[in-house]
Amino acid sequence: MTRLRIGIDCRYVRIGRHDGISRFTAGVVAHLPERHDYTLLVHDERQLASLPSDLPWELLPAPTEPGEPLVARKVNRLGLDAVFSPMQTMGSRGRQYALVLTLHDLIYYRNRTPPREFSWPLRLGWRAFHLSWVPQRLLLNGADGVVTVSETTAGLIAEHRLTKRPVTVAYNAADPSTPRPEGGPREKSLVYMGSFMPYKNVETLAAAMPLLGADWVLHCMSRVSAADRARLERLAPAGSIVFHDGASDDEYLSVLRSATALATASYDEGFGIPLVEAMGVGTPVVVSDIPIFREIGGDVAEYFDPSSPSAVAAAVRRLEARWDEASLASLVQAGRFRWETSAEQVVRAVEQAVAARGATPGQ
């Protein structure tokens, strides 16, 4: 294919610490294949600190601005052949380029509580958007192609007939990290990385702690409210839950490398990057028996009924019995999720979109 000029929508890259979409964007951008020319589209120059310094960039309005539905008018002036966005909400009306959008998951159709950091108008709009499939279909069919991050979500997109466009799976991944030392210390500890929203079901992990024994500890790594902390502490023996309240990456990885397992009892999930992070350092995972975790953990993970604290404890005991084997197998399983592969899949989706649109490079 002729060399293309591709814009990468980086306006969702967070200034400071990544969230899931920000990390996905940065991971893909850092590993783009060299057969095309890329332009980064940002709304704040500070976002460039998390992106490759050798790529050109252009400023656009923030994606939360009221004019987002008409942002294509500004993008048209850049003379791009195609644009890839890590979200599905980029405006497409009047565009003169191929467009590939990303739908990460459908979790907010089942759990409609908006992200807490949103302003109240955005929270209201978020809820309204997820009351019907129609807005999603309009957005996705306004593009030439769709990317999603798992086969599980690709199946749901097909089940709900959300788009007539081709759907490409480009997995989420984790940044490479040094594996735990062979023969190093293994503490009787579990690690939980995630929020404390109701569907995350951290209560079941807390209630499993007395069943594991007094020498077991659950490390909760994310920021936690006083109310959530108090609620979880009431379910477990004193001192058996350690709240890191927003651990740094180094602290998180240090705790992870010495733990018996990463654990999550979530009833629902869009992907599960912590699973890949844990397996990538050789720490096995014990997780809810839900389809997306089966896809990520394969035969390596231990699974449990997320409604049962005793099932959590039993899964941990099963893991202990095969821990050395599970640790080695986890490293292999994590190798399935690589940013290089994901970036290649994204670019192939863009190439397919350009070909389908019949776009002529350079015009």
PLY file of the C-alpha trace (Angstrom):
ply
format ascii 1.0
element vertex 363
property float x
property float y
property float z
element edge 362
property int vertex1
property int vertex2
end_header
0.00 0.00 0.00
1.09 3.56 -0.72
2.54 5.37 2.30
-0.29 7.06 4.19
-0.55 10.14 6.37
-2.36 8.92 9.49
-3.55 11.05 12.38
-3.60 9.43 15.82
-6.15 10.98 18.17
-4.16 11.42 21.40
-6.58 13.80 23.08
-7.50 11.17 25.67
-3.94 10.85 26.95
-3.97 11.93 30.58
-1.59 14.54 31.91
0.15 12.77 34.76
-0.95 9.19 35.33
-2.59 7.02 32.67
-6.05 5.55 32.86
-7.01 2.64 30.59
-7.72 4.59 27.40
-4.71 6.82 27.93
-2.44 3.81 28.40
-3.88 2.11 25.30
-3.22 5.23 23.24
0.35 5.66 24.48
1.11 1.96 24.07
-0.08 1.86 20.46
1.59 5.14 19.50
4.96 4.02 20.90
4.95 0.93 18.65
3.48 2.13 15.35
5.00 0.33 12.33
7.23 2.56 10.24
5.55 2.06 6.87
3.38 5.19 7.22
3.70 8.80 8.40
1.92 9.70 11.62
0.69 12.94 13.16
-0.32 13.12 16.82
-3.54 15.03 17.51
-3.52 16.54 21.02
-5.49 19.22 22.84
-2.78 20.17 25.35
0.96 20.27 24.71
1.55 18.62 28.10
0.14 15.40 26.66
3.25 15.12 24.50
5.30 14.14 27.55
3.72 10.67 27.36
4.15 10.32 23.60
7.09 9.75 21.21
9.03 12.99 20.76
9.99 12.31 17.15
6.45 12.49 15.71
4.83 15.71 14.45
1.74 16.92 16.23
-1.23 19.25 15.83
-3.54 20.92 18.33
-7.28 20.26 18.25
-10.03 21.20 20.72
-10.49 18.86 23.69
-12.84 15.95 22.97
-15.18 17.17 25.71
-15.79 20.50 23.96
-19.33 21.14 22.61
-17.97 21.34 19.06
-16.68 17.74 19.04
-19.38 16.48 16.63
-17.95 18.88 14.02
-14.25 18.35 14.77
-13.80 16.75 11.32
-13.88 20.24 9.80
-10.68 21.10 11.65
-9.09 17.72 10.91
-9.83 18.09 7.19
-7.42 21.05 7.06
-4.53 18.77 8.05
-4.65 16.83 4.78
-4.60 13.41 6.42
-5.54 10.21 4.61
-6.91 8.60 7.75
-7.44 9.07 11.48
-7.44 6.50 14.27
-9.15 7.39 17.54
-8.91 5.30 20.75
-12.53 6.24 21.51
-15.76 5.96 19.57
-16.94 9.52 20.17
-14.76 11.46 17.71
-16.94 13.57 15.43
-17.16 12.28 11.87
-19.59 14.61 10.15
-18.18 16.12 6.95
-14.85 14.30 7.12
-12.66 13.88 4.05
-10.50 11.05 5.40
-10.90 7.42 6.44
-11.79 7.02 10.11
-11.31 4.12 12.52
-12.90 4.38 15.97
-12.42 2.25 19.09
-15.07 0.72 21.30
-13.28 -0.75 24.30
-16.19 -2.49 25.97
-19.90 -2.34 26.75
-19.57 -2.33 30.51
-21.45 0.93 31.06
-24.59 -0.51 29.51
-24.67 -2.97 32.40
-23.15 -0.65 35.03
-24.36 2.86 34.29
-22.52 4.72 37.04
-20.36 7.29 35.17
-16.66 7.81 35.97
-16.45 9.86 39.17
-14.08 12.43 37.72
-16.68 13.63 35.16
-18.49 16.94 35.71
-22.22 16.66 36.33
-23.23 17.64 32.74
-20.93 14.93 31.38
-22.24 12.42 33.92
-25.81 13.20 32.87
-24.95 12.86 29.18
-23.05 9.64 29.88
-26.10 8.07 31.52
-28.40 9.19 28.71
-26.03 7.83 26.06
-26.08 4.34 27.58
-29.88 4.05 27.83
-30.13 2.86 24.23
-27.97 1.15 21.60
-28.96 3.74 18.98
-26.32 6.43 19.78
-23.58 3.80 19.74
-24.70 2.48 16.35
-24.76 5.98 14.89
-21.22 6.68 16.08
-19.72 3.39 14.91
-21.46 3.42 11.54
-20.14 6.93 11.00
-16.63 5.44 10.74
-15.04 3.15 8.16
-13.77 0.62 10.68
-13.93 -0.25 14.37
-11.23 -1.49 16.74
-11.94 -3.23 20.02
-9.59 -4.66 22.64
-10.89 -8.22 23.07
-12.66 -11.04 21.29
-15.22 -10.92 24.10
-16.25 -7.37 23.19
-16.07 -8.15 19.46
-18.62 -10.88 20.11
-20.89 -8.50 21.99
-20.65 -5.92 19.21
-21.84 -8.59 16.76
-24.53 -9.85 19.15
-26.05 -6.40 19.52
-25.51 -5.50 15.83
-23.73 -2.29 16.78
-22.00 -1.69 13.46
-21.92 -2.67 9.81
-18.21 -1.80 9.67
-15.33 -4.30 9.94
-14.28 -4.97 13.54
-10.61 -5.56 14.39
-9.31 -6.85 17.73
-6.18 -5.06 19.02
-5.55 -6.26 22.55
-4.73 -4.08 25.48
-1.28 -4.83 26.84
1.02 -3.91 29.70
4.33 -2.12 29.62
7.25 -4.58 29.91
8.46 -5.12 33.46
11.21 -7.15 35.12
9.87 -10.55 36.26
10.06 -11.56 39.89
13.38 -13.23 40.75
13.37 -17.00 40.51
13.30 -18.44 44.00
12.59 -15.01 45.49
10.32 -14.48 48.49
6.63 -15.31 48.14
4.45 -13.77 50.79
1.00 -14.92 51.81
-0.58 -11.93 50.16
-3.07 -11.04 47.45
-2.96 -7.85 45.38
-6.03 -5.97 44.16
-5.57 -3.19 41.59
-8.74 -1.37 40.58
-11.46 0.95 41.70
-14.02 0.33 44.43
-17.15 0.77 42.29
-19.95 -1.68 43.18
-19.46 -4.02 40.22
-15.80 -4.47 41.19
-17.09 -6.47 44.18
-14.04 -5.96 46.39
-16.23 -6.99 49.33
-15.93 -10.66 48.34
-12.14 -10.45 48.49
-12.31 -8.82 51.92
-14.75 -11.46 53.18
-12.41 -14.23 51.99
-9.53 -13.04 54.18
-10.68 -14.69 57.45
-11.15 -17.94 55.51
-7.53 -17.89 54.35
-6.07 -17.45 57.81
-4.60 -14.79 60.07
-1.28 -14.65 58.23
-2.79 -13.59 54.89
-2.91 -9.94 53.69
-4.87 -8.24 50.90
-3.08 -5.23 49.35
-5.49 -2.70 47.81
-3.40 -0.45 45.60
-5.79 2.26 44.29
-7.04 5.43 45.91
-9.86 4.68 48.32
-12.49 6.81 50.02
-12.91 6.76 53.79
-16.35 5.16 53.38
-15.05 2.34 51.16
-12.12 1.73 53.48
-14.35 1.47 56.55
-16.83 -0.82 54.77
-14.11 -3.27 53.68
-12.34 -3.23 57.04
-15.53 -4.39 58.73
-15.48 -7.56 56.61
-11.94 -8.71 57.39
-9.75 -9.27 60.46
-7.91 -6.20 61.72
-4.72 -5.58 59.77
-5.49 -8.09 57.02
-6.18 -5.37 54.44
-3.44 -2.87 53.57
-4.66 0.23 51.73
-1.90 1.82 49.65
-4.31 4.60 48.62
-2.76 5.26 45.22
0.50 3.34 44.95
3.22 4.47 42.56
4.08 2.14 39.70
7.26 1.09 41.49
5.43 0.35 44.74
2.73 -1.58 42.90
5.23 -3.76 41.03
7.28 -4.35 44.19
4.24 -5.64 46.08
3.11 -7.64 43.04
6.45 -9.41 42.63
6.38 -10.79 46.18
2.66 -11.72 46.30
1.12 -15.15 45.88
-1.44 -13.80 43.39
-3.29 -10.87 41.96
-6.99 -11.23 42.77
-10.17 -9.63 41.50
-13.77 -10.61 42.18
-15.28 -8.25 39.60
-18.72 -9.17 38.27
-17.96 -7.41 35.01
-14.94 -5.95 33.27
-13.96 -4.28 30.04
-10.56 -5.95 29.84
-8.33 -6.45 32.88
-4.89 -4.91 32.36
-3.87 -5.78 35.97
-4.10 -9.46 34.99
-1.58 -8.93 32.20
0.65 -6.84 34.48
0.68 -9.55 37.13
1.28 -12.43 34.75
3.99 -10.38 33.06
6.08 -10.40 36.25
5.36 -14.07 36.94
2.65 -13.56 39.55
-0.38 -15.81 38.87
-3.96 -14.57 39.06
-7.10 -15.76 40.86
-10.12 -14.11 39.28
-13.85 -14.15 38.70
-15.14 -16.72 36.27
-16.34 -14.24 33.63
-15.74 -14.43 29.85
-13.21 -11.60 29.54
-11.02 -13.04 32.31
-11.19 -16.46 30.67
-9.94 -14.84 27.48
-7.02 -13.13 29.24
-6.09 -15.79 31.80
-6.65 -18.87 29.64
-5.74 -22.15 31.35
-3.18 -20.40 33.57
-5.50 -18.54 35.97
-7.59 -19.94 38.79
-11.27 -18.99 38.57
-14.01 -18.65 41.18
-17.64 -17.71 41.66
-17.46 -13.98 42.48
-20.44 -14.22 44.84
-18.67 -16.65 47.18
-15.83 -15.75 49.59
-15.26 -19.47 50.19
-14.77 -19.96 46.44
-12.07 -17.26 46.51
-10.26 -19.02 49.34
-10.53 -22.38 47.56
-9.08 -20.88 44.36
-6.12 -19.49 46.30
-5.50 -22.93 47.85
-5.60 -24.56 44.41
-3.10 -22.02 43.14
-0.76 -22.62 46.07
-0.66 -26.32 45.16
0.70 -25.54 41.67
2.27 -22.17 42.22
5.70 -22.74 40.60
4.11 -24.12 37.44
1.52 -21.34 37.37
4.17 -18.64 37.73
6.12 -19.86 34.70
2.94 -20.38 32.66
1.79 -16.87 33.54
4.86 -15.36 31.88
4.05 -17.25 28.68
0.37 -16.24 28.78
1.25 -12.56 29.28
3.38 -12.73 26.13
0.17 -12.93 24.08
-0.52 -9.27 24.86
2.10 -7.03 23.24
1.86 -3.41 22.16
3.79 -4.18 18.96
1.09 -6.64 17.89
-1.73 -4.31 18.90
-0.22 -1.36 17.00
0.13 -3.54 13.91
-3.52 -4.56 14.15
-4.60 -0.91 14.51
-2.65 0.14 11.43
-4.02 -2.77 9.42
-7.53 -1.65 10.36
-6.67 1.85 9.12
-5.25 0.48 5.86
-8.41 -1.56 5.37
-10.54 1.52 6.03
-8.61 3.58 3.47
-8.95 0.82 0.88
-12.68 0.43 1.56
-13.24 4.15 1.29
-11.35 4.34 -1.97
-9.29 7.23 -0.65
-6.43 8.49 -2.76
-3.32 9.15 -0.65
-2.18 12.74 -0.78
-5.54 14.18 -1.73
0 1
1 2
2 3
3 4
4 5
5 6
6 7
7 8
8 9
9 10
10 11
11 12
12 13
13 14
14 15
15 16
16 17
17 18
18 19
19 20
20 21
21 22
22 23
23 24
24 25
25 26
26 27
27 28
28 29
29 30
30 31
31 32
32 33
33 34
34 35
35 36
36 37
37 38
38 39
39 40
40 41
41 42
42 43
43 44
44 45
45 46
46 47
47 48
48 49
49 50
50 51
51 52
52 53
53 54
54 55
55 56
56 57
57 58
58 59
59 60
60 61
61 62
62 63
63 64
64 65
65 66
66 67
67 68
68 69
69 70
70 71
71 72
72 73
73 74
74 75
75 76
76 77
77 78
78 79
79 80
80 81
81 82
82 83
83 84
84 85
85 86
86 87
87 88
88 89
89 90
90 91
91 92
92 93
93 94
94 95
95 96
96 97
97 98
98 99
99 100
100 101
101 102
102 103
103 104
104 105
105 106
106 107
107 108
108 109
109 110
110 111
111 112
112 113
113 114
114 115
115 116
116 117
117 118
118 119
119 120
120 121
121 122
122 123
123 124
124 125
125 126
126 127
127 128
128 129
129 130
130 131
131 132
132 133
133 134
134 135
135 136
136 137
137 138
138 139
139 140
140 141
141 142
142 143
143 144
144 145
145 146
146 147
147 148
148 149
149 150
150 151
151 152
152 153
153 154
154 155
155 156
156 157
157 158
158 159
159 160
160 161
161 162
162 163
163 164
164 165
165 166
166 167
167 168
168 169
169 170
170 171
171 172
172 173
173 174
174 175
175 176
176 177
177 178
178 179
179 180
180 181
181 182
182 183
183 184
184 185
185 186
186 187
187 188
188 189
189 190
190 191
191 192
192 193
193 194
194 195
195 196
196 197
197 198
198 199
199 200
200 201
201 202
202 203
203 204
204 205
205 206
206 207
207 208
208 209
209 210
210 211
211 212
212 213
213 214
214 215
215 216
216 217
217 218
218 219
219 220
220 221
221 222
222 223
223 224
224 225
225 226
226 227
227 228
228 229
229 230
230 231
231 232
232 233
233 234
234 235
235 236
236 237
237 238
238 239
239 240
240 241
241 242
242 243
243 244
244 245
245 246
246 247
247 248
248 249
249 250
250 251
251 252
252 253
253 254
254 255
255 256
256 257
257 258
258 259
259 260
260 261
261 262
262 263
263 264
264 265
265 266
266 267
267 268
268 269
269 270
270 271
271 272
272 273
273 274
274 275
275 276
276 277
277 278
278 279
279 280
280 281
281 282
282 283
283 284
284 285
285 286
286 287
287 288
288 289
289 290
290 291
291 292
292 293
293 294
294 295
295 296
296 297
297 298
298 299
299 300
300 301
301 302
302 303
303 304
304 305
305 306
306 307
307 308
308 309
309 310
310 311
311 312
312 313
313 314
314 315
315 316
316 317
317 318
318 319
319 320
320 321
321 322
322 323
323 324
324 325
325 326
326 327
327 328
328 329
329 330
330 331
331 332
332 333
333 334
334 335
335 336
336 337
337 338
338 339
339 340
340 341
341 342
342 343
343 344
344 345
345 346
346 347
347 348
348 349
349 350
350 351
351 352
352 353
353 354
354 355
355 356
356 357
357 358
358 359
359 360
360 361
361 362
